[in-house]
Amino acid sequence: MIIISAVLLVVGIIFIIRGRALEISSQNRKTMLWIGSALIVMTVFLVIMGILQITDISTNEQGH
């Protein structure tokens, strides 16, 4: 999970940097910024879900 999160985060940052740095048409620039932002948000969501799963396992007890 850590490797997947790192890859998604790096790719998202690359999309945002390339979208801001390159002189390309406005539609392509917006698309690259949206893709980069979406990848970063998905990475944050993945990390939060992983943390929740880890804490759920550690607090799980036999019986209710």
MMTF fields as JSON, N, C-alpha, C and O atoms, coordinates in Angstrom:
{
  "mmtfVersion": "1.0.0",
  "mmtfProducer": "UNKNOWN",
  "numBonds": 255,
  "numAtoms": 256,
  "numGroups": 64,
  "numChains": 1,
  "numModels": 1,
  "chainsPerModel": [1],
  "groupsPerChain": [64],
  "chainIdList": ["A"],
  "bondAtomList": [4, 2, 8, 6, 12, 10, 16, 14, 20, 18, 24, 22, 28, 26, 32, 30, 36, 34, 40, 38, 44, 42, 48, 46, 52, 50, 56, 54, 60, 58, 64, 62, 68, 66, 72, 70, 76, 74, 80, 78, 84, 82, 88, 86, 92, 90, 96, 94, 100, 98, 104, 102, 108, 106, 112, 110, 116, 114, 120, 118, 124, 122, 128, 126, 132, 130, 136, 134, 140, 138, 144, 142, 148, 146, 152, 150, 156, 154, 160, 158, 164, 162, 168, 166, 172, 170, 176, 174, 180, 178, 184, 182, 188, 186, 192, 190, 196, 194, 200, 198, 204, 202, 208, 206, 212, 210, 216, 214, 220, 218, 224, 222, 228, 226, 232, 230, 236, 234, 240, 238, 244, 242, 248, 246, 252, 250],
  "bondOrderList": [1, 1, 1, 1, 1, 1, 1, 1, 1, 1, 1, 1, 1, 1, 1, 1, 1, 1, 1, 1, 1, 1, 1, 1, 1, 1, 1, 1, 1, 1, 1, 1, 1, 1, 1, 1, 1, 1, 1, 1, 1, 1, 1, 1, 1, 1, 1, 1, 1, 1, 1, 1, 1, 1, 1, 1, 1, 1, 1, 1, 1, 1, 1],
  "groupList": [{"groupName": "MET", "atomNameList": ["N", "CA", "C", "O"], "elementList": ["N", "C", "C", "O"], "formalChargeList": [0, 0, 0, 0], "bondAtomList": [1, 0, 2, 1, 3, 2], "bondOrderList": [1, 1, 2], "singleLetterCode": "M", "chemCompType": "L-PEPTIDE LINKING"}, {"groupName": "ILE", "atomNameList": ["N", "CA", "C", "O"], "elementList": ["N", "C", "C", "O"], "formalChargeList": [0, 0, 0, 0], "bondAtomList": [1, 0, 2, 1, 3, 2], "bondOrderList": [1, 1, 2], "singleLetterCode": "I", "chemCompType": "L-PEPTIDE LINKING"}, {"groupName": "SER", "atomNameList": ["N", "CA", "C", "O"], "elementList": ["N", "C", "C", "O"], "formalChargeList": [0, 0, 0, 0], "bondAtomList": [1, 0, 2, 1, 3, 2], "bondOrderList": [1, 1, 2], "singleLetterCode": "S", "chemCompType": "L-PEPTIDE LINKING"}, {"groupName": "ALA", "atomNameList": ["N", "CA", "C", "O"], "elementList": ["N", "C", "C", "O"], "formalChargeList": [0, 0, 0, 0], "bondAtomList": [1, 0, 2, 1, 3, 2], "bondOrderList": [1, 1, 2], "singleLetterCode": "A", "chemCompType": "L-PEPTIDE LINKING"}, {"groupName": "VAL", "atomNameList": ["N", "CA", "C", "O"], "elementList": ["N", "C", "C", "O"], "formalChargeList": [0, 0, 0, 0], "bondAtomList": [1, 0, 2, 1, 3, 2], "bondOrderList": [1, 1, 2], "singleLetterCode": "V", "chemCompType": "L-PEPTIDE LINKING"}, {"groupName": "LEU", "atomNameList": ["N", "CA", "C", "O"], "elementList": ["N", "C", "C", "O"], "formalChargeList": [0, 0, 0, 0], "bondAtomList": [1, 0, 2, 1, 3, 2], "bondOrderList": [1, 1, 2], "singleLetterCode": "L", "chemCompType": "L-PEPTIDE LINKING"}, {"groupName": "GLY", "atomNameList": ["N", "CA", "C", "O"], "elementList": ["N", "C", "C", "O"], "formalChargeList": [0, 0, 0, 0], "bondAtomList": [1, 0, 2, 1, 3, 2], "bondOrderList": [1, 1, 2], "singleLetterCode": "G", "chemCompType": "PEPTIDE LINKING"}, {"groupName": "PHE", "atomNameList": ["N", "CA", "C", "O"], "elementList": ["N", "C", "C", "O"], "formalChargeList": [0, 0, 0, 0], "bondAtomList": [1, 0, 2, 1, 3, 2], "bondOrderList": [1, 1, 2], "singleLetterCode": "F", "chemCompType": "L-PEPTIDE LINKING"}, {"groupName": "ARG", "atomNameList": ["N", "CA", "C", "O"], "elementList": ["N", "C", "C", "O"], "formalChargeList": [0, 0, 0, 0], "bondAtomList": [1, 0, 2, 1, 3, 2], "bondOrderList": [1, 1, 2], "singleLetterCode": "R", "chemCompType": "L-PEPTIDE LINKING"}, {"groupName": "GLU", "atomNameList": ["N", "CA", "C", "O"], "elementList": ["N", "C", "C", "O"], "formalChargeList": [0, 0, 0, 0], "bondAtomList": [1, 0, 2, 1, 3, 2], "bondOrderList": [1, 1, 2], "singleLetterCode": "E", "chemCompType": "L-PEPTIDE LINKING"}, {"groupName": "GLN", "atomNameList": ["N", "CA", "C", "O"], "elementList": ["N", "C", "C", "O"], "formalChargeList": [0, 0, 0, 0], "bondAtomList": [1, 0, 2, 1, 3, 2], "bondOrderList": [1, 1, 2], "singleLetterCode": "Q", "chemCompType": "L-PEPTIDE LINKING"}, {"groupName": "ASN", "atomNameList": ["N", "CA", "C", "O"], "elementList": ["N", "C", "C", "O"], "formalChargeList": [0, 0, 0, 0], "bondAtomList": [1, 0, 2, 1, 3, 2], "bondOrderList": [1, 1, 2], "singleLetterCode": "N", "chemCompType": "L-PEPTIDE LINKING"}, {"groupName": "LYS", "atomNameList": ["N", "CA", "C", "O"], "elementList": ["N", "C", "C", "O"], "formalChargeList": [0, 0, 0, 0], "bondAtomList": [1, 0, 2, 1, 3, 2], "bondOrderList": [1, 1, 2], "singleLetterCode": "K", "chemCompType": "L-PEPTIDE LINKING"}, {"groupName": "THR", "atomNameList": ["N", "CA", "C", "O"], "elementList": ["N", "C", "C", "O"], "formalChargeList": [0, 0, 0, 0], "bondAtomList": [1, 0, 2, 1, 3, 2], "bondOrderList": [1, 1, 2], "singleLetterCode": "T", "chemCompType": "L-PEPTIDE LINKING"}, {"groupName": "TRP", "atomNameList": ["N", "CA", "C", "O"], "elementList": ["N", "C", "C", "O"], "formalChargeList": [0, 0, 0, 0], "bondAtomList": [1, 0, 2, 1, 3, 2], "bondOrderList": [1, 1, 2], "singleLetterCode": "W", "chemCompType": "L-PEPTIDE LINKING"}, {"groupName": "ASP", "atomNameList": ["N", "CA", "C", "O"], "elementList": ["N", "C", "C", "O"], "formalChargeList": [0, 0, 0, 0], "bondAtomList": [1, 0, 2, 1, 3, 2], "bondOrderList": [1, 1, 2], "singleLetterCode": "D", "chemCompType": "L-PEPTIDE LINKING"}, {"groupName": "HIS", "atomNameList": ["N", "CA", "C", "O"], "elementList": ["N", "C", "C", "O"], "formalChargeList": [0, 0, 0, 0], "bondAtomList": [1, 0, 2, 1, 3, 2], "bondOrderList": [1, 1, 2], "singleLetterCode": "H", "chemCompType": "L-PEPTIDE LINKING"}],
  "groupTypeList": [0, 1, 1, 1, 2, 3, 4, 5, 5, 4, 4, 6, 1, 1, 7, 1, 1, 8, 6, 8, 3, 5, 9, 1, 2, 2, 10, 11, 8, 12, 13, 0, 5, 14, 1, 6, 2, 3, 5, 1, 4, 0, 13, 4, 7, 5, 4, 1, 0, 6, 1, 5, 10, 1, 13, 15, 1, 2, 13, 11, 9, 10, 6, 16],
  "groupIdList": [1, 2, 3, 4, 5, 6, 7, 8, 9, 10, 11, 12, 13, 14, 15, 16, 17, 18, 19, 20, 21, 22, 23, 24, 25, 26, 27, 28, 29, 30, 31, 32, 33, 34, 35, 36, 37, 38, 39, 40, 41, 42, 43, 44, 45, 46, 47, 48, 49, 50, 51, 52, 53, 54, 55, 56, 57, 58, 59, 60, 61, 62, 63, 64],
  "secStructList": [7, 2, 2, 2, 2, 2, 2, 2, 2, 2, 2, 2, 2, 2, 2, 2, 2, 2, 2, 2, 2, 1, 7, 7, 7, 2, 2, 2, 2, 2, 2, 2, 2, 2, 2, 2, 2, 2, 2, 2, 2, 2, 2, 2, 2, 2, 2, 2, 2, 2, 2, 2, 2, 2, 2, 2, 2, 2, 2, 7, 7, 1, 7, 7],
  "xCoordList": [0.819, 0.0, 0.868, 0.512, 1.989, 2.868, 3.452, 3.558, 3.828, 4.411, 3.374, 3.674, 2.162, 1.099, 0.788, 0.609, 0.724, 0.463, 1.571, 1.302, 2.806, 3.931, 3.908, 4.157, 3.61, 3.556, 2.428, 2.632, 1.243, 0.128, 0.443, 0.117, 1.072, 1.414, 2.428, 2.271, 3.459, 4.484, 3.897, 4.186, 3.083, 2.477, 1.542, 1.511, 0.788, -0.084, 0.697, 0.304, 1.802, 2.641, 3.242, 3.324, 3.662, 4.212, 3.161, 3.469, 1.93, 0.874, 0.642, 0.467, 0.641, 0.412, 1.576, 1.357, 2.8, 3.964, 3.99, 4.225, 3.749, 3.758, 2.617, 2.774, 1.464, 0.331, 0.585, 0.112, 1.328, 1.636, 2.811, 2.829, 3.782, 5.023, 4.926, 5.494, 4.223, 4.204, 3.261, 2.203, 3.665, 2.798, 1.988, 2.365, 0.892, 0.025, -1.352, -1.615, -2.22, -3.563, -4.264, -3.953, -5.198, -5.848, -6.621, -6.69, -7.203, -7.959, -7.034, -7.352, -5.898, -4.941, -4.361, -4.125, -4.133, -3.587, -4.576, -4.196, -5.846, -6.871, -6.993, -7.139, -6.931, -7.039, -5.883, -6.093, -4.676, -3.519, -3.62, -3.275, -4.084, -4.244, -5.318, -5.153, -6.416, -7.482, -7.007, -7.297, -6.283, -5.774, -4.806, -4.885, -3.901, -2.955, -3.649, -3.305, -4.626, -5.366, -6.139, -6.168, -6.762, -7.53, -6.624, -7.006, -5.44, -4.509, -4.05, -3.914, -3.813, -3.397, -4.53, -4.292, -5.761, -6.911, -7.112, -7.393, -6.973, -7.105, -6.013, -6.265, -4.809, -3.73, -4.052, -3.855, -4.548, -4.925, -6.03, -5.984, -7.02, -8.105, -7.574, -7.998, -6.656, -6.075, -5.314, -5.419, -4.558, -3.804, -4.753, -4.537, -5.801, -6.775, -7.458, -7.616, -7.866, -8.51, -7.545, -7.957, -6.271, -5.28, -5.083, -4.97, -5.042, -4.903, -6.118, -5.981, -7.306, -8.521, -8.535, -8.974, -8.059, -8.003, -7.01, -7.283, -5.877, -4.872, -5.395, -5.217, -6.036, -6.553, -7.724, -7.919, -8.505, -9.623, -9.114, -9.688, -8.063, -7.499, -6.919, -7.079, -6.25, -5.599, -6.603, -6.283, -7.801, -8.797, -9.828, -10.739, -9.709, -10.692, -10.486, -9.371, -11.565, -11.497, -12.437, -13.35, -12.203, -13.105, -14.411, -14.405, -15.501, -16.804, -17.16, -16.365, -18.359, -18.799, -19.15, -19.541],
  "yCoordList": [-1.184, 0.0, 1.255, 2.258, 1.204, 2.365, 2.677, 3.842, 1.645, 1.848, 2.423, 3.342, 1.892, 2.398, 3.849, 4.669, 4.168, 5.551, 6.483, 7.585, 6.042, 6.875, 7.108, 8.221, 6.06, 6.195, 7.143, 8.02, 6.976, 7.864, 9.311, 10.223, 9.522, 10.874, 11.511, 12.669, 10.77, 11.305, 11.613, 12.663, 10.718, 10.956, 12.164, 12.962, 12.306, 13.464, 14.76, 15.746, 14.765, 15.962, 16.276, 17.442, 15.251, 15.469, 16.084, 17.01, 15.588, 16.159, 17.627, 18.451, 17.956, 19.351, 20.235, 21.332, 19.776, 20.573, 20.775, 21.886, 19.705, 19.834, 20.707, 21.454, 20.623, 21.45, 22.925, 23.766, 23.244, 24.652, 25.154, 26.321, 24.309, 24.754, 24.86, 25.775, 23.946, 23.915, 24.965, 25.246, 25.53, 26.463, 25.652, 25.521, 25.123, 24.321, 24.95, 25.897, 24.427, 24.999, 24.921, 24.064, 25.812, 25.914, 24.644, 24.274, 23.975, 22.756, 21.644, 20.95, 21.468, 20.443, 20.782, 19.888, 22.051, 22.471, 22.174, 21.652, 22.505, 22.217, 20.718, 20.274, 19.951, 18.498, 17.937, 17.096, 18.395, 17.904, 18.295, 17.496, 19.501, 19.924, 19.104, 18.737, 18.814, 18.005, 16.582, 16.02, 15.999, 14.633, 14.597, 13.701, 15.558, 15.614, 15.78, 15.109, 16.676, 16.895, 15.645, 15.282, 14.989, 13.778, 12.667, 11.948, 12.524, 11.498, 11.79, 10.869, 13.043, 13.394, 13.149, 12.644, 13.498, 13.256, 11.759, 11.323, 10.961, 9.512, 8.94, 8.003, 9.495, 9.045, 9.323, 8.466, 10.528, 10.872, 9.936, 9.458, 9.674, 8.768, 7.364, 6.72, 6.884, 5.556, 5.464, 4.462, 6.492, 6.494, 6.515, 5.792, 7.333, 7.39, 6.042, 5.581, 5.404, 4.097, 3.052, 2.191, 3.116, 2.197, 2.386, 1.414, 3.642, 3.923, 3.415, 2.841, 3.623, 3.137, 1.617, 1.074, 0.924, -0.535, -1.006, -1.963, -0.353, -0.746, -0.523, -1.383, 0.614, 0.877, -0.034, -0.374, -0.436, -1.341, -2.722, -3.36, -3.183, -4.491, -4.472, -5.434, -3.384, -3.342, -3.214, -3.608, -2.682, -2.541, -3.656, -3.662, -4.591, -5.664, -6.656, -7.12, -6.973, -7.913, -9.079, -8.979, -10.19, -11.328, -10.989, -10.445, -11.301, -10.995, -9.538, -8.741, -9.208, -7.821, -7.196, -6.029],
  "zCoordList": [0.0, 0.0, 0.0, -0.62, 0.683, 0.749, -0.624, -1.009, -1.353, -2.681, -3.636, -4.397, -3.603, -4.471, -4.138, -5.038, -2.863, -2.451, -2.922, -3.402, -2.783, -3.209, -4.715, -5.179, -5.476, -6.935, -7.343, -8.182, -6.757, -7.085, -6.729, -7.488, -5.586, -5.158, -6.104, -6.493, -6.472, -7.373, -8.746, -9.319, -9.274, -10.583, -10.527, -11.464, -9.447, -9.298, -9.257, -9.879, -8.527, -8.461, -9.823, -10.212, -10.547, -11.89, -12.807, -13.558, -12.76, -13.587, -13.248, -14.146, -11.969, -11.575, -12.013, -12.526, -11.82, -12.217, -13.723, -14.197, -14.482, -15.946, -16.43, -17.397, -15.768, -16.155, -15.925, -16.689, -14.882, -14.592, -15.42, -15.813, -15.69, -16.32, -17.842, -18.437, -18.462, -19.919, -20.483, -19.92, -21.593, -22.311, -23.319, -24.483, -22.853, -23.703, -23.707, -22.966, -24.535, -24.623, -23.273, -22.447, -23.065, -21.759, -21.404, -20.233, -22.4, -22.119, -21.637, -20.671, -22.298, -21.863, -20.499, -19.685, -20.245, -18.953, -17.835, -16.788, -18.056, -17.053, -16.81, -15.672, -17.881, -17.753, -16.926, -16.052, -17.199, -16.445, -14.973, -14.103, -14.681, -13.29, -12.586, -11.423, -13.282, -12.687, -12.418, -11.362, -13.364, -13.167, -11.986, -11.145, -11.921, -10.81, -9.473, -8.5, -9.425, -8.176, -7.772, -6.596, -8.743, -8.447, -7.915, -6.992, -8.483, -7.999, -6.576, -5.77, -6.262, -4.903, -3.919, -2.821, -4.291, -3.411, -3.207, -2.091, -4.276, -4.135, -3.23, -2.473, -3.303, -2.436, -0.976, -0.115, -0.7, 0.674, 1.164, 2.298, 0.311, 0.667, 0.939, 1.899, 0.112, 0.294, 1.615, 2.322, 1.947, 3.204, 4.397, 5.37, 4.334, 5.432, 5.616, 6.746, 4.525, 4.631, 5.194, 5.972, 4.811, 5.36, 6.851, 7.597, 7.287, 8.719, 9.48, 10.56, 8.923, 9.583, 9.689, 10.703, 8.655, 8.712, 9.768, 10.492, 9.859, 10.851, 12.261, 13.125, 12.511, 13.853, 14.182, 15.349, 13.194, 13.444, 13.84, 14.723, 13.21, 13.545, 14.955, 15.706, 15.317, 16.629, 17.77, 18.892, 17.536, 18.6, 18.58, 19.409, 17.663, 17.555, 18.696, 18.934, 19.393, 20.507, 20.238, 19.417, 20.942, 20.835, 21.537, 22.641, 20.914, 21.506, 21.319, 20.82, 21.726, 21.542, 22.844, 22.883]
}
